[in-house]
Amino acid sequence: MAGRSYGYSRCSTSSQDWDIQLDALTKVGVDDRDIFRETASGVKRDRTELRKVLDLIRENDRLYVYALDRLARSQLHLLQIVEEIEAKGGKLVSLRENIDTSSPMGRFFVGVLGSLAAMERELIIERTKAGVALARERGVKFGRTPKITPSLIRQVLLAHDDPNTTIPETCRVLGISKSSYYTALRAGQREAMRSAEAA
């Protein structure tokens, strides 16, 4: 049974031209009403329109993108998206790279992507281990109810600026809850604003 075709198009800023992406998606038969448009950075994982279209994918559906970098900027995140689509019985098609996960070459690509993502996970683990060691050297206390110290704030800000490090990973490494993470992040952002105003 033939499924439905969806499209996902992303630009980093609203001033960028959508025409190339949208023309390519409509040329392969995606109805304009089924193209989800998003203005957001590729490193941002929690994207509203991407989440909407992924939630719609069902068996035999296809998600078309102009290029893989419209979906994700890291192998790990891209693999997570592909795995979610495949688990629902759908397929991903990237037009610029000529990748279709329903084809033998597409399945080979998924395998290579899995290997790259595994390596990326290992690098993240190494970075987070180094982050823990550095945090301890700087006096960060690990526990259930950590104080929001200047050292902890710096660690949270550093992790927040790293597009390859997720919030759950940071919380696990630093031994803090999500609420503590956001408290430290807000404190750091307020301090940065005060410093900028004083400059």
Phi, psi and omega in degrees: 000129181291139179263191182261150178255127176242158176232148175231128181231132182224139170233150182286328179226155182293342181279345180289153185277128179273347194306315183300312181295311185294321178298317181296321181290319180290329180294332179269007172100009178280125178296137181305329180289343181256014176261123181263120184256138182219137172251103184194158176290146179291339180280347178282121184277321184272082181255130187299309184290324177297317179297321180299312184288325178295324179292336181277339185299130176231180182302135180073001175284158177233138174251117180261137171228153178292319181208154183297329181288352172285336180271311187205160179250358178231149179299322182296312180294320179298318179297320179299320179293313180300316181297322179295317179296314181296322181297333179271000181087010179266179180225150177253135177233122175250120189287315184294319180273356181056050181246127177228114186289359174272350182262160177304319180293322178295319178294325176297318178301317179299320178296316178296319179299321178298319179295317179296320180294323178297319178295320179297320177301317180298319179294322178296317179300316179297318180295319182290325175298317178296324178295321178297314181299317179295320179299318180296320178299328183269005173093014177290130179265131179262132180173182184286327183234070183288148173281145179279084182273161175304323179296316179295320179300316179298318180297318179295317179297319178297316180293322181296328181278352179267111184295343182267001181247124182271163179298314178302321179297315180298315180298318180295316182294317183274353178069038181235164176274168178296324180295321177294321178303309183291328176296315179294320180297314180297321180297318179293321180292322177297318180295321179295320179295318179298319180294321180293321180292327183282339184289000000 
